[in-house]
């Protein structure tokens, strides 16, 4: 077995050069809408990318507005009402870090208000929301990028190049997983002791969701509930779809089926903590037909892990901490099963076989397995690259890869998993028109 390790030093140098060349006049003024853990992390990453000023924060919980001023300064404009942020002339772009059921409404309102948008995944909570976001994006000409960082990752870019170059032959199957084994990983987020109707704008949080009495757990652990989130599929399947579509150039599956269950985290949530998805991808001019198997398990007995296995006719491409390509020479000779033939027939068969196939057919025991591994530089962050790409697009007006069409083509199949799971049926999907057949 021969192993080579290569680093993405050229890509890392390109990042540094781009930042060094950035003009101070290119400063982008951003606002954060939804200052929970993910939204606040997005704001920090955007600021680290450079040339960015955070000018406003909106959240329905007063404590997060207080914390935003503690972290980023008392100069921040803060409000419970995101519309006050969109009305400000000093806001160029917004980050949407709200629960999923607000994504479509805020994204459309923001683009209509002339703001560029970075929207956390999944882009939408419902299939019917997708077209509205796409239409607003096309009509307004604003920049909108969905927040699934793998689309900007140099690791996934390397995988894309290797697959396109035929490193594993013809793709026929993909396996992907993202497993967790912790309370936080299963969305058991902390609830502040001062949570009350006085500190939380409950009606604003509910939005279009069913009206229910005040219950802080539904806000601070909103991913547990179908009214506000999209469960395992929208939180994690969508990351896998984003990476898969970027690497393969696929636009989506034609058929989907999901199963699973609520095995361990029986804390009042109404979404499963174990979910499997099976998808059929039809052949296109970019890739052959292949099957996809997805898995997320919040009760995994090991440590949190995530990865891909792209299985081809000539090898396997694996994405975990980097990209590994394992190749096995393919058996091109037919082999033979002649033990039950008479001896004279066996001899005649072997004579003709050896004349036709001069070289001995390789077997798993005699074949050479070649492996190559590509690893990113130490400390590499695809989150940083993803925001850098968004901010570059805001400055230059060049389109991004993970725009609303790409975002919906990743969110749509994830939402199909929920439909399939809860309705107990197979879903047929048109990946080009992005519509559910028979709906």
C-alpha positions in Angstrom: 0.0 0.0 0.0 1.4 3.3 -1.0 0.1 6.5 0.7 0.8 10.1 -0.3 -0.2 13.1 1.7 -0.7 16.5 0.0 -1.8 19.8 1.5 -3.9 22.6 0.1 -1.2 25.2 0.7 -1.9 27.0 -2.5 -5.6 27.5 -1.7 -4.6 28.8 1.8 -2.2 31.2 0.3 -4.9 32.4 -2.0 -7.1 33.2 0.9 -4.4 35.3 2.6 -3.6 37.1 -0.6 -7.3 38.0 -1.2 -7.6 39.4 2.3 -4.4 41.4 2.0 -5.6 43.0 -1.2 -8.9 44.0 0.3 -9.5 47.8 0.3 -10.7 49.6 3.5 -13.4 51.2 1.3 -14.9 47.8 0.8 -16.3 47.7 4.3 -19.6 45.8 4.5 -22.1 46.8 7.2 -24.1 43.8 8.4 -26.9 43.1 10.8 -27.7 39.9 12.6 -31.3 38.7 12.8 -31.6 35.9 15.3 -28.7 36.0 17.8 -28.7 32.5 19.1 -25.7 30.2 19.0 -25.5 29.7 15.2 -26.4 33.3 14.4 -23.9 34.8 16.8 -21.2 32.4 15.5 -21.9 33.5 12.0 -21.5 37.1 13.0 -18.2 36.4 14.6 -17.0 34.6 11.5 -18.1 37.4 9.3 -16.1 39.9 11.4 -13.1 37.7 11.4 -13.2 37.6 7.6 -12.3 41.3 7.7 -13.8 44.5 6.2 -17.0 44.0 8.1 -18.9 46.2 10.6 -21.8 44.8 12.7 -24.3 47.7 13.1 -27.5 46.0 14.3 -28.9 42.9 16.0 -32.5 41.7 16.3 -33.8 38.9 18.5 -37.0 38.1 20.3 -35.2 37.5 23.6 -34.0 40.6 25.4 -31.1 38.8 27.0 -29.5 38.1 23.6 -29.7 41.8 22.7 -28.0 42.7 26.0 -25.3 40.1 25.3 -24.8 41.4 21.8 -24.0 44.9 23.2 -21.7 43.3 25.8 -19.8 41.5 23.1 -19.8 44.0 20.2 -20.4 47.3 21.9 -23.1 49.7 23.1 -23.1 51.4 19.7 -25.2 48.5 18.3 -28.7 49.2 17.3 -30.8 46.4 18.9 -34.5 45.6 18.5 -37.0 42.8 18.8 -38.5 43.7 15.4 -36.4 42.7 12.5 -38.3 45.1 10.2 -36.6 48.0 12.0 -33.3 46.5 11.0 -34.3 46.3 7.4 -35.4 49.9 7.4 -32.0 51.1 8.3 -29.9 52.7 5.5 -26.6 51.7 7.2 -27.3 48.0 6.7 -25.8 46.5 3.5 -26.4 42.8 4.3 -28.1 40.7 6.9 -27.4 37.3 8.5 -30.6 35.2 9.2 -30.0 33.0 12.2 -33.6 32.6 13.3 -35.6 29.4 13.6 -36.4 27.8 10.3 -40.0 28.9 10.1 -38.9 32.5 9.7 -36.3 32.0 7.0 -38.5 32.5 3.9 -40.3 35.6 5.3 -37.2 37.5 6.5 -35.2 36.6 3.4 -37.9 37.9 1.0 -38.5 41.0 3.1 -34.8 41.7 3.2 -34.2 41.4 -0.5 -37.3 43.6 -1.1 -35.7 46.1 1.2 -32.5 46.1 -0.9 -30.4 44.0 1.5 -28.1 41.2 0.6 -28.8 38.0 2.6 -26.8 35.2 4.3 -29.4 32.7 5.4 -28.7 29.8 7.6 -29.7 26.3 6.3 -32.1 24.9 5.6 -33.1 27.8 3.3 -36.8 27.1 3.9 -39.0 25.2 6.3 -41.6 24.1 3.8 -41.5 23.1 0.1 -43.9 25.8 -0.9 -41.5 28.5 0.6 -38.8 27.7 -1.9 -40.2 29.3 -5.0 -41.0 32.6 -3.2 -37.3 33.0 -2.1 -36.1 32.1 -5.6 -38.5 34.6 -7.2 -37.5 37.4 -4.8 -33.8 36.8 -5.5 -34.3 36.8 -9.3 -36.5 39.9 -9.2 -34.4 42.0 -6.9 -31.0 41.1 -8.1 -29.7 40.9 -4.5 -26.9 38.6 -3.4 -28.2 35.6 -1.3 -26.1 32.8 0.0 -27.3 29.8 2.0 -25.2 28.8 5.0 -23.9 25.3 4.3 -20.2 25.8 4.4 -19.2 22.6 2.6 -20.0 24.4 -0.7 -17.0 26.7 -0.1 -14.7 24.1 1.4 -11.3 23.3 -0.3 -11.8 19.7 0.9 -15.0 19.4 -1.1 -13.4 21.2 -4.0 -10.6 18.6 -4.1 -13.2 15.8 -4.0 -15.1 17.5 -6.9 -11.9 17.6 -9.0 -11.0 14.0 -8.2 -14.4 12.7 -9.0 -14.6 14.7 -12.3 -11.1 13.4 -13.3 -12.3 9.8 -13.0 -10.3 8.9 -9.8 -12.8 6.2 -8.9 -14.2 5.4 -12.3 -18.0 5.6 -12.7 -19.9 6.6 -9.6 -22.7 4.2 -8.6 -23.4 4.7 -4.9 -22.9 7.3 -2.2 -23.1 6.8 1.6 -23.1 9.8 4.0 -23.6 10.1 7.7 -23.5 12.7 10.5 -23.8 11.1 14.0 -23.9 12.6 17.5 -23.7 11.3 21.0 -24.3 14.3 23.4 -27.1 16.4 24.9 -26.0 19.5 23.1 -25.7 17.6 19.8 -29.3 16.5 20.3 -30.4 20.1 20.7 -30.7 20.1 24.5 -29.8 23.8 24.6 -29.8 25.8 27.8 -32.8 27.8 28.9 -32.1 31.2 30.6 -33.5 31.5 34.1 -35.0 35.0 33.2 -37.0 33.6 30.3 -40.5 35.1 30.7 -43.3 36.9 28.8 -41.6 40.1 29.9 -38.2 39.3 28.4 -39.5 37.4 25.3 -41.7 38.6 22.4 -43.6 35.3 22.3 -46.0 36.3 19.5 -43.2 37.4 17.3 -41.4 34.1 17.8 -44.4 32.1 16.9 -45.0 34.0 13.7 -46.9 31.8 11.3 -46.7 28.8 13.7 -49.8 27.7 15.6 -50.6 29.9 18.6 -49.7 28.1 21.8 -49.2 29.3 25.4 -45.8 30.7 26.5 -43.3 27.9 26.9 -39.6 28.9 26.8 -38.5 25.4 25.9 -40.2 25.8 22.5 -38.1 28.9 21.8 -34.7 27.8 23.1 -35.0 24.2 21.9 -37.0 25.0 18.8 -35.3 22.4 16.6 -37.2 19.7 18.6 -40.6 20.9 17.2 -42.0 20.6 13.7 -43.8 23.9 14.2 -40.6 25.9 14.0 -37.8 23.6 12.7 -37.2 20.8 10.3 -35.7 18.2 12.6 -32.8 16.0 11.8 -33.3 16.3 8.0 -33.3 20.1 7.9 -30.5 20.6 10.4 -28.1 17.9 9.2 -29.3 16.0 6.0 -29.2 19.4 4.3 -25.5 19.7 5.0 -24.9 16.3 3.3 -27.1 17.2 0.3 -25.1 20.5 -0.1 -21.8 18.7 -0.1 -23.0 15.9 -2.3 -24.5 18.3 -4.9 -21.4 20.4 -5.0 -19.1 17.4 -5.5 -21.2 15.6 -8.1 -22.9 18.5 -9.8 -26.3 16.8 -9.1 -29.5 18.8 -8.9 -31.4 16.4 -6.8 -33.0 12.9 -6.5 -36.1 11.6 -8.3 -37.3 9.4 -5.5 -36.9 9.5 -1.7 -37.8 7.3 1.3 -37.0 7.8 4.9 -37.4 5.9 8.1 -36.2 6.0 11.7 -37.7 6.8 15.1 -37.5 8.5 18.4 -35.2 6.2 20.4 -33.6 8.1 23.2 -34.4 11.8 23.5 -38.0 11.5 24.7 -38.0 15.0 26.1 -41.3 16.3 24.5 -39.9 16.7 21.0 -42.0 15.6 18.1 -39.2 14.7 15.6 -37.0 11.6 15.4 -33.5 11.3 16.8 -32.5 8.5 14.4 -33.2 9.0 10.7 -32.2 7.2 7.5 -32.9 8.3 4.0 -32.6 6.5 0.7 -32.6 8.5 -2.6 -32.4 7.6 -6.3 -30.4 10.1 -8.4 -31.1 9.8 -12.2 -28.4 10.0 -14.8 -27.6 13.5 -16.2 -24.9 14.9 -18.4 -22.8 15.6 -15.3 -23.0 12.2 -13.6 -24.3 8.6 -14.0 -27.3 7.3 -12.1 -26.5 6.5 -8.5 -28.1 5.7 -5.1 -27.7 7.7 -1.9 -27.9 6.4 1.6 -28.0 9.0 4.5 -27.8 8.4 8.2 -28.1 10.6 11.3 -28.1 9.1 14.8 -28.3 11.1 18.0 -27.9 8.0 20.0 -24.5 6.9 18.5 -22.4 5.1 21.1 -19.2 6.6 19.7 -18.0 10.2 19.2 -19.5 12.7 16.8 -18.5 11.9 13.3 -19.4 12.8 9.8 -18.4 11.7 6.4 -19.0 10.6 2.8 -18.1 7.5 0.8 -18.4 7.9 -3.0 -18.3 4.4 -4.4 -17.2 3.9 -8.0 -16.3 1.2 -10.5 -12.6 1.7 -9.9 -12.4 2.8 -6.3 -13.8 4.7 -3.3 -13.4 8.4 -2.5 -13.9 9.1 1.2 -14.4 12.6 2.8 -13.8 12.9 6.6 -10.9 15.0 7.9 -9.7 15.3 4.3 -10.1 13.4 1.1 -8.9 9.8 0.6 -9.0 7.9 -2.7 -8.6 4.1 -2.6 -8.3 2.4 -5.9 -8.5 -1.4 -6.7 -7.7 -2.5 -10.3 -10.9 -3.8 -11.8 -11.2 -7.4 -12.8 -11.6 -7.3 -16.6 -11.4 -11.0 -17.3 -14.5 -13.1 -16.8 -12.9 -15.8 -14.6 -14.1 -19.4 -14.7 -16.0 -22.0 -12.7 -15.1 -25.3 -14.3 -14.7 -27.7 -11.4 -17.8 -29.6 -12.3 -16.8 -30.2 -15.9 -15.1 -33.4 -17.0 -11.3 -33.3 -16.9 -10.8 -33.2 -20.6 -13.3 -30.4 -20.9 -11.5 -28.4 -18.2 -8.2 -28.8 -20.0 -9.8 -27.6 -23.3 -11.4 -24.7 -21.5 -8.2 -23.6 -19.8 -6.2 -23.8 -23.1 -8.6 -21.5 -24.9 -8.9 -19.2 -21.8 -5.2 -18.7 -21.6 -4.8 -18.0 -25.2 -7.5 -15.4 -25.0 -6.3 -13.8 -21.7 -2.5 -13.8 -21.8 -2.1 -12.0 -18.5 -3.2 -13.7 -15.2 -6.4 -12.1 -14.0 -5.8 -10.0 -10.8 -7.5 -11.1 -7.7 -8.0 -9.3 -4.4 -5.1 -11.2 -2.9 -2.7 -10.2 -5.6 -3.9 -6.8 -6.6 -2.2 -3.6 -5.4 -4.5 -1.2 -3.5 -3.3 2.4 -4.1 -4.4 5.1 -1.7 -3.9 8.8 -1.7 -4.9 11.2 1.0 -5.4 15.0 0.7 -5.5 17.0 3.9 -6.2 20.7 4.4 -3.8 23.0 6.3 -3.9 22.8 10.1 -6.6 25.0 11.5 -8.5 25.4 8.2 -12.1 26.6 8.4 -14.6 26.3 5.7 -16.9 28.6 7.6 -14.4 31.4 7.1 -14.2 30.6 3.4 -17.9 30.6 3.1 -18.3 34.0 4.6 -15.4 35.3 2.6 -17.2 34.2 -0.6 -20.4 35.8 0.5 -18.7 39.1 1.4 -16.7 39.1 -1.9 -20.0 38.7 -3.7 -21.6 41.6 -1.8 -18.6 43.8 -2.9 -18.3 42.6 -6.5 -21.9 41.6 -7.2 -20.7 38.4 -8.7 -23.1 35.5 -8.0 -22.4 32.8 -5.4 -22.5 29.1 -5.8 -25.0 28.4 -3.0 -27.7 30.8 -4.2 -31.4 30.2 -3.6 -31.7 27.7 -6.4 -28.8 25.6 -5.1 -30.1 26.2 -1.5 -33.6 24.9 -2.4 -32.2 21.9 -4.3 -30.4 20.9 -1.1 -33.3 21.8 1.3 -36.0 20.2 -0.9 -34.7 16.6 -0.7 -34.1 17.1 3.1 -37.7 18.1 3.5 -38.8 15.1 1.5 -37.3 13.0 4.2 -39.7 14.5 6.7 -42.7 14.1 4.4 -41.7 10.5 3.8 -41.1 9.8 7.5 -44.3 11.4 8.8 -46.6 10.4 6.0 -45.0 6.9 5.7 -44.7 7.0 1.9 -42.2 7.2 -0.9 -41.8 10.7 -2.4 -41.3 11.3 -6.1 -39.4 14.6 -6.9 -38.7 16.5 -10.0 -35.1 17.8 -9.5 -35.3 20.2 -12.4 -38.5 22.0 -11.5 -38.0 21.3 -7.8 -41.5 20.1 -7.3 -43.1 17.2 -5.4 -45.0 14.9 -7.8 -48.5 14.0 -6.9 -48.7 16.6 -4.1 
